[in-house]
Amino acid sequence: MSGIGGTLTGMNTGMNTGMNPAMNWAAFGAAEPDLARTVEARFGAFTHHVLATLRKDGSPRTTGLEVRFLNGELWLGMMPDSLKALDLRRDPRFALQANPGQGQSLGGGDVRIAGRAIEVEDAAVKGAYAQEVEPPEPFHLFRTELTEVVRTYVEDDKYLVVQVWKPGEPVRTLKRT
């Protein structure tokens, strides 16, 4: 994507307290390039996906969302004062499920990402994002810190395979019949 790499990457938000290590999309892609390509392709297959956030009372909220993989980051853009944006401002934890598509084929598998969403308030970063993506304005913009990436798929019509990645660990693969 042209012209915004320096503006949209390399931000340090200070949100990673060390309790749950996290990393951005570029760092995940460098650590596990094959899984990152597969997950990004699954999200790229459809426009709308499902975001889970936590309401004020701690109960889950699921809503539709478009996501962008841009210049080493996974971005979440939202309408102003949407309930999901307000949820993330209050508690940054999220889970993001890729649209499974029609039928039961799940081409490429079922993928989901969990982490923390950090609101971007820097006008230059938001401006660069808006120039690249052209979202309706005004909008909330969040970059993500990943705490888990999971892919589930069927292999040889016989095995259920689950790949689980967490920061600082290699991908763990579980196979069941």
C-alpha positions as CSV (number, residue, x, y, z in Angstrom):
1,M,0.0,0.0,0.0
2,S,1.5,3.3,-1.0
3,G,2.9,6.1,1.0
4,I,1.8,5.4,4.5
5,G,4.1,2.6,5.7
6,G,6.1,5.0,8.0
7,T,3.0,6.6,9.4
8,L,1.0,3.4,10.1
9,T,3.7,1.1,11.5
10,G,6.0,1.0,14.4
11,M,3.7,2.5,17.0
12,N,4.4,1.7,20.6
13,T,1.3,2.0,22.7
14,G,2.6,0.9,26.0
15,M,-0.5,-1.4,26.4
16,N,1.6,-4.6,26.6
17,T,2.0,-4.9,30.4
18,G,3.8,-8.3,30.2
19,M,1.0,-10.1,31.9
20,N,-0.1,-11.5,28.5
21,P,2.5,-11.0,25.9
22,A,1.2,-9.7,22.6
23,M,2.5,-8.6,19.2
24,N,1.3,-6.8,16.1
25,W,0.4,-8.5,12.8
26,A,3.9,-7.9,11.3
27,A,5.7,-9.5,14.2
28,F,3.2,-12.5,14.0
29,G,3.8,-12.8,10.3
30,A,7.6,-12.8,10.8
31,A,7.3,-15.5,13.5
32,E,4.8,-17.7,11.7
33,P,4.6,-16.7,8.0
34,D,2.7,-19.7,6.7
35,L,-0.1,-19.4,9.3
36,A,-0.2,-15.6,8.9
37,R,-0.7,-15.9,5.1
38,T,-3.5,-18.5,5.6
39,V,-5.3,-16.4,8.2
40,E,-5.0,-13.2,6.1
41,A,-6.3,-15.0,3.0
42,R,-9.3,-16.3,5.0
43,F,-10.2,-12.8,6.2
44,G,-9.6,-11.5,2.7
45,A,-12.1,-13.9,1.2
46,F,-15.0,-11.9,2.6
47,T,-15.7,-8.4,3.6
48,H,-17.6,-8.8,6.8
49,H,-16.5,-10.7,9.9
50,V,-17.7,-11.1,13.5
51,L,-16.1,-9.2,16.4
52,A,-16.7,-10.1,20.0
53,T,-16.3,-7.5,22.7
54,L,-17.3,-7.2,26.3
55,R,-20.2,-5.1,27.5
56,K,-20.1,-3.0,30.6
57,D,-21.7,-5.9,32.6
58,G,-19.0,-8.4,31.3
59,S,-21.4,-10.2,29.0
60,P,-20.3,-10.8,25.4
61,R,-21.4,-8.7,22.4
62,T,-21.0,-9.9,18.8
63,T,-21.2,-7.5,15.9
64,G,-20.2,-7.4,12.2
65,L,-17.0,-5.7,11.2
66,E,-14.7,-5.0,8.3
67,V,-11.0,-5.5,9.0
68,R,-7.9,-4.3,7.2
69,F,-4.4,-5.8,7.1
70,L,-2.3,-2.8,6.2
71,N,1.4,-2.1,6.6
72,G,2.0,-4.7,9.2
73,E,-1.0,-4.0,11.3
74,L,-4.5,-5.5,11.7
75,W,-6.8,-2.5,11.9
76,L,-10.4,-2.3,13.2
77,G,-12.4,0.7,12.0
78,M,-15.8,1.6,13.5
79,M,-18.5,4.2,13.3
80,P,-18.4,7.0,15.9
81,D,-19.7,5.9,19.3
82,S,-20.7,2.5,18.1
83,L,-21.3,0.1,21.0
84,K,-18.4,-2.1,19.9
85,A,-16.1,1.0,19.9
86,L,-17.3,2.0,23.4
87,D,-16.8,-1.6,24.6
88,L,-13.2,-1.6,23.3
89,R,-12.5,1.8,24.9
90,R,-13.6,0.4,28.2
91,D,-12.0,-3.1,27.9
92,P,-9.7,-3.6,24.9
93,R,-10.0,-7.4,24.8
94,F,-11.6,-8.8,21.6
95,A,-12.0,-11.9,19.6
96,L,-12.4,-11.8,15.8
97,Q,-13.9,-14.6,13.8
98,A,-13.4,-14.8,10.0
99,N,-16.6,-15.1,8.0
100,P,-17.0,-18.8,7.3
101,G,-18.7,-18.2,3.9
102,Q,-21.6,-20.2,2.5
103,G,-22.2,-23.9,3.1
104,Q,-19.9,-26.1,5.1
105,S,-16.7,-26.0,3.0
106,L,-14.8,-23.4,5.1
107,G,-12.2,-23.1,2.4
108,G,-8.9,-22.5,4.1
109,G,-10.3,-23.5,7.5
110,D,-12.0,-21.6,10.3
111,V,-9.8,-18.8,11.7
112,R,-10.0,-16.5,14.7
113,I,-7.8,-13.9,16.3
114,A,-7.9,-12.7,19.9
115,G,-6.1,-9.8,21.5
116,R,-6.3,-6.2,22.6
117,A,-7.5,-3.3,20.5
118,I,-5.7,0.0,21.0
119,E,-7.5,3.1,19.9
120,V,-5.5,5.3,17.6
121,E,-6.0,9.0,18.2
122,D,-3.0,10.3,16.4
123,A,-4.4,12.6,13.6
124,A,-1.6,11.8,11.2
125,V,-2.1,8.0,11.5
126,K,-5.9,8.3,11.2
127,G,-5.4,10.6,8.2
128,A,-3.1,8.1,6.5
129,Y,-5.5,5.3,7.2
130,A,-8.5,7.3,5.9
131,Q,-6.6,8.2,2.7
132,E,-5.8,4.5,2.1
133,V,-9.1,3.0,3.1
134,E,-11.6,5.8,2.6
135,P,-13.9,5.0,5.5
136,P,-17.0,7.1,6.3
137,E,-15.9,9.9,8.6
138,P,-15.7,10.4,11.5
139,F,-14.6,7.0,12.7
140,H,-12.8,5.1,15.5
141,L,-9.6,3.4,14.5
142,F,-8.0,0.6,16.6
143,R,-4.8,-1.3,15.9
144,T,-4.4,-4.7,17.4
145,E,-2.0,-6.6,19.7
146,L,-2.5,-10.3,19.1
147,T,-2.6,-12.8,22.0
148,E,-3.8,-15.8,20.1
149,V,-4.4,-17.0,16.5
150,V,-6.3,-20.2,15.8
151,R,-7.0,-22.1,12.6
152,T,-9.2,-25.2,12.5
153,Y,-9.6,-27.3,9.4
154,V,-10.3,-30.8,8.2
155,E,-7.5,-32.8,6.7
156,D,-8.0,-35.8,4.3
157,D,-11.7,-35.9,5.3
158,K,-10.5,-37.7,8.4
159,Y,-8.7,-35.4,10.8
160,L,-9.8,-32.3,12.6
161,V,-6.6,-30.2,12.8
162,V,-6.3,-27.2,15.2
163,Q,-3.3,-24.9,14.9
164,V,-2.9,-22.6,17.9
165,W,-0.3,-19.7,18.1
166,K,0.5,-17.5,21.1
167,P,3.2,-14.9,21.4
168,G,6.6,-16.3,22.2
169,E,5.5,-19.9,21.4
170,P,5.7,-21.9,18.2
171,V,2.5,-23.0,16.5
172,R,1.0,-26.0,18.3
173,T,-0.8,-28.4,16.1
174,L,-3.5,-30.8,17.5
175,K,-5.0,-33.6,15.3
176,R,-8.1,-35.6,16.2
177,T,-10.1,-38.2,14.3
